[in-house]
Amino acid sequence: MHLSRRSVLAAATAGAALPAAPALLAASRATATLPAAAAAAEHPRTGFERLSADGYRLLDGRRVGVVTNPTGITRDARHIVDVMHADPRVRLTAVFGPEHGFRGTAQAGGSEGRYDDPATGLPVFDTYLKSGQPLADVFTASGVDTVVFDIQDVGARFYTYIWTLYDCMEAARLAGKSFVVLDRPNPVTGRSAQGPVLHREFATFVGRQPIAQAHGMTVAELALLFNGEFLDGAVRLETVRMTGWKRDRFYDASGLPWVPPSPNMPTPDTALVYSGTCLFEGTNLSEGRGTTRPFELLGAEGIDGRWAAEANGAGLPGVRFREAYFAPTFSKFQGKTAGGVQIHVHDRAAFDPVRTGIALLVTARKVWDGFAWRPDDWIDKLTGSSRVRTMIDAGAGTDEVVGAWQDELAAFRKVRGKYLLYR
């Protein structure tokens, strides 16, 4: 296990030199108590909702830059940048766009570059594929003294926004900037961590540090873990946690509008399966890109109903598989008819996306002679080691593959527990 096991005290003291706003606790696991009426609200309140309701006192006197994308919205579907820019209580001076861009105009593997936002006139800086000192130089050039992060995550290690969070935290430390994380729900719940833990030698932008494949944390919890375990507690970190969110709640209990965090994450249903079925990006099968159900439709030319039958025979909890045929409009098998499965989750509480993803790999390899891994072994980057690939190639079954990572997962869960903010 590669985690350092530092005490949570390192994260708790990271922002001790910063002034704390009266109604919002900075740089620690908790926030100050809100009025009972707010805490009793039916739906949880996001970090931004609490920040704005408090009159932005946490940001008083600061030159603020926001790392965000189209998911950074209010409950009534206004973008937080537009809201903050129009509010004289906030000195908003810059925006930082991740993969897909601030306004979301770019496809996977793209960004919007440097431009001035037409709606607000604010300078927008590109963070995609930047890290370390080059990203610190972007923060310095922007003239901000505080970087605020507000992006909706989907709960999977290989979804790149959490590594944008990590890279921006590290760059803020290098540039001498304070860092504020506004929390949002984990849309697939925060009940438990699942799946293999990344091995450091396989670190990439789809996994910088050793966390589980389905981490079961919110972005504020991840920020505390990143600072406490991987960044020596050196980031001047402040978190604005939610109120009213419970770890067993799915996104539809939040009352928040869903904005696709990326073009191929159209619904919360996509997020539910993504931490397992994204593994098919590491194969020669389509993961459903170019269809209306990405990551819920999987297949390739030459696959028939035997795969669905084999997958249903695996007895996976909470899910059924339907024989399906589809013609992607882009990506793998563009304009061709692929056969395969559609995933139908009928019991979200019982469903295990990572086990399901492994079982689908095992059964696809069994029923289709054309099965192959991507030549660059991308599956190793997604799973965090070569183990899944080599075990499946050797004929291992689902239980054997899943069993192989249980010790490292248990160790991660123990460390993760120190940084959880919600029950």
N, C-alpha and C positions, 0 to 999 in steps of 0.2 A: 504494500500500500504506500502510495507516494505522498499522502497528505501529511502536513507538518504537525498537526494536532496542537497548534498554539491555543492558548486560552482565549475565550471570547473577550477577555479584558482588553486585549490588544485592539479589537474593533471598538470596544466601548470607549476607549480613551483617544481614538484617532482624531476626533474633532474637538478635543478639550479646550484648545486655544481659541475656538470660535465663539462668538456671542450666540446664545440660544434664544430663539424667539419665545416669548412667554407661553404661547399655547402649543408649541411644537417642540418636541425634544430633539436635539441634534446629536448625531453621531453615537447612537446607542440603540439598544434593543426596544425601547419603549417610547411612547409619546404621552404628552400630558393628557389628562382626562378632559374630554369634551362635555358639554352640557348633556344631561340625561336624555333630553328629547332627541338630540342628534344621534346618540349611541343607540337609541331604541328604534331608529328608522328601519323600515322593512328591508331596504337594500343597503349594501355596504357603500361607504363613501370612499372614493379614491384619494390618493395622496394629493392630487391637484385640487379636488373639491375641498379638502381640509385646508390646504394652503391658501386658496382664494377666500374661503370663508373667514380665515384669520386675518384678512387684509394684507396678505403677502408680507407679514412682518418678518418672516424668516429671511426675506430677500431685501429688506430695507437698506438702502444706501449702497447696494451692490450693482455692479455692471454685469448683467446676466446674459448668458448664452444658453440656448436650449438644444439638446440632442433629442430629436423626435422624428416622427414620420406621420402618415395619415391616421394612425391609431391614437395619437395624442389629442383626444377630443373630450369634450364635456358631455354630460348626460343628455343635453339637448343638441348634440352633434355639431357644436362649434369647435374649431381647432383651438387648442390652448394658446398657440402663438398669436392667433388673431385676437383672442380675448386679452392676453397679457399686453399686447402691443397697444390696445385701445385703452388700457387702464393706466392712469398717471402715477399710480402707486408702485409701478414696476419699471425699472430702467432696463428694458430689454434691448440689447444691442446687436445680437447675432443669433443665427440658427445654424445647427450642424446636422447635415443629412447623412444617414447610413446607407447601406445597400438598398436599392430601389428608390432612394432619394427622399427628401423632406416631404414633398407633395406626392410622391409615389408614382412618378412617371416612367421609371426604368424597370425592365424585366430582371429576372434572376441573373446575378453576376454583373449588374450594371448600377450606375449611380447618375446623379444629375449634374455633377461637376460644380464649379464655383459660379454663382450668379446672384443677382439681386432679386428678391422675391417681389413679383409684381403687386401682390395684395398689400404688402406692408412696407415695401422698400428696404427691408432688412437684408444685410448681406448673408448669403447662405454659403457655408463652407462644406466641402466634401470630406467625410471621414472614411469612406469605404476603402479598405485595404491599406489604411494608414495605421500605424501603431508606434509606440516608443517615442523617440525624439522627434521624428517628422510630424506626428500628430500633436505632440506638445508644442511644436513650432506653429501649427495652425491655431491652437488656443492662444498662444502669445500674440500672433498677428491679428487675431480678432479683437483684442483689447479688453476681453471680459476678465473679471476676477472670480466669477462663480459659474460653474457649468452645471446645468440642471438636466437630468435624464428622465424622459417620460415616453416609454415605448411599450406597447402590449407584447408580451412574450407568449409562447405557446407551450412551454414546458419541456422541450427537448434539447439535449446538449448540443446537437448539431444545427439548431436554428441560430443564425449568426448574430442576432441582436444582443444576446447575452454576452457575446465576445466583443461586440461594439461597446457594451457597458464596461467590460473588463479593460479593454484597450484605452477607453476614455478615462477611466479611473487612474490607470498607470500614467497616462499622458498628463492628467491634471496634477498628479504628484510631481512629475518632472518639471512642469511649468509653474508650479507654486500656486495652483488654483484650488479653491475649495470645490467640493462636489456634492450635489444634492440629488437624491433619487426619490422620485414621486411614485409611490407603489400603485400597482393595479393587480387584479386577480390573476392567479394561474387558472386558465380557462378549463383545464382538465383536472382540477383539484390539486390540493397539496397534501393528500393523504399519506403518500409514501413515495420513496425513491425506488426505481426499478431499473434493471438492466446492468450491463457491464460498466465498469469505471474506466475512464481513459487512462492509458499508459503514456507517460510523458514523451516517450520517443515517437509517439504517433500524433503529437500535437500539431494542429493546423488551425485555420480560422473557423473550422467546424468543431473545434474542441481545443481550447488553449490549455486547460488545466484538468486535473483528475476529478471529475464529478461524474455521477451516474447518467446513463443515457436518457432516462426520464427522471429529472432531478426532484420534482415535487416541491418546488420552492417558488416564491414570488421574486420579482427583480430586486426588491429591497433586501430580502433575505439573502439572495445571491450576492449582492453588493457587500453585505456584512461578512459573508463567508470569504469572498474574494479578498477583502481587505485583511481579515484576520488570519487567513491561512496562506495566501499567496503573495500578498503585497506588504508583508511585515507591519501591518497596521499603520502604514505611513501616509495613507490618503486622508486628507481632511474631509471626512465623510459625514454627511448628514442625511438621514432618511425621514421621509414623511410617510408614515404607515397608514393603512386604511383603518377604518372602524367598521365593525359589523360584518366582516368577512369571516367565514368559517372554512376550515381546511377541506371539508368534505363537499363543498359546494361547486357545482359546475357553472359555466359562464352564464347560462340562461337564468340563474338565480340572482345575477348581479343587477339586473335591470338596465344594464348599459347597452347601447347599440354596438353591434359587431362591425368593425371595419377590418377588411382583409389586411393583415400585417404585411403580406406580400401577395403578388398576383396569383399564386397557386395555393393560397390558404383562404379559400372563399368563405368558409363557414366554421363554427365551432366543432361541427362533426369532423371536419378535416383535421383539426388540431387533436381530436380525440384519438385518431388512429396514427397520426403522423410519426410519433416517436418509435413506432414499429415498422410501418410500411415505407418510410423513407429509406430503409435499408435497400429497397429495390433500385435506388439510384446507383448502387454499387454492382448491379447486374446488367445483363443485356435485355431484361424485360422492361416494359414500360411501367412506370409508377403512376400512370394516369395523367401526366402533364399533357396539355392539349385537349383535355376533356372537361366536362362540367363537374367531374368528381375526382379531381387529382388526389392521389394517395388512398382513395377508396376503390378505384378500379386499377387492377394490375393484370398484365398479360403480355402476350407476344404472338406473332404469326405462328400458327401450327399447334397452339394449345387448344384443347377442347374441354368438355365437361368433366373429364377425369380428375382435373385439378380440384375443382370445387368439391367433388365427391370425396377425394382424399383429405382435403382440408376439413370438411365437416366430420369425417371419421376420426379426426384427432381429438375431438371432445373438448375443444377450447371453451372456457366459460364466457358467457355473455355475448357471443358472436356467432353468426351464421354466414355461409358463403354461397353466393348465387353464381351459376354459370353465366358469363357475360361476354359480349362482343362489342368492340368499340373501335372507332377510327380517329386517332388523335389528329388535331389540326396543326400541331407542331411537336417538336421533340421526337422521341423514339417512335418509329413506325408511322411517321407523318403521312396521312392520306392512305394508309393501308389498314386493313381490318385485322385487329388483334383479338385473340381469344384469351379468356382467363377468368377472373373472379371479380365480383363486387362484394365488398365487405358490408355486412349489415349488423350493427351493434344493437342488440335488443335489451341488454342489461349493462348500463354504463358502470354501475358500482362493481360488478363482477369482472368486467373486461380488463384484461392485461395486455396493453398494446405491444410491449416488447416481446413477451412470450409468443403472442400471435404473429409478430413479424418473423421471428425465428422459425415457427412452425410452417409458415408460408414459404420461406426459403427452402426448408427441408423437403416439403411436399412438392414444390415446383421442380426441384432437382430430381426428385424420384419419378415424376410422371412425364417430364419433357426432356428428351435427349439433347435438345439444343441449348439447355441451360448453361450459362457461362458467367463468370465474374467479369467486371470491367477490367480491361488489360492493365490499368494503372493501380489495381487493387484498392480502389476507392472505398470498398467495403471495410477495409482496415481502418481508414480514417473515420468512418461513420461509427463503427463499433468500438474504436479506441485501441485495438490490437489486432494481431493476425489470427487470434484464437478462433473466432466464429468461422472465418473462412476455412481454416485448416481442419477444424473439427467436422464441419459439414462435408468437406471434400473427403474426409476419412470415413464417412458413413455414420457419424454420430446422429442420434435422434434429438428431438426437442428437449426432453428432460435432461439429457446428458449435457447439451450445450448450455442450457440455462443454469444447471447445477454448477458449472465450472466457474461462474463468477460470484457465487454467493458469499464467499469469505470477504472479497474486496468490497462488495456491496454492503455487507454488514458493517465494515469499518467506515465506509462513507456515511452510512446512516447515523452512526454514532457521532461523527464530526458535524454532520448536518444539523443534528438536534440542538447543538449549542446556539444556532443562529435563527431558529424559528421564532417568528413574532406573533403567530396566531395559533389558536387552539382548533 
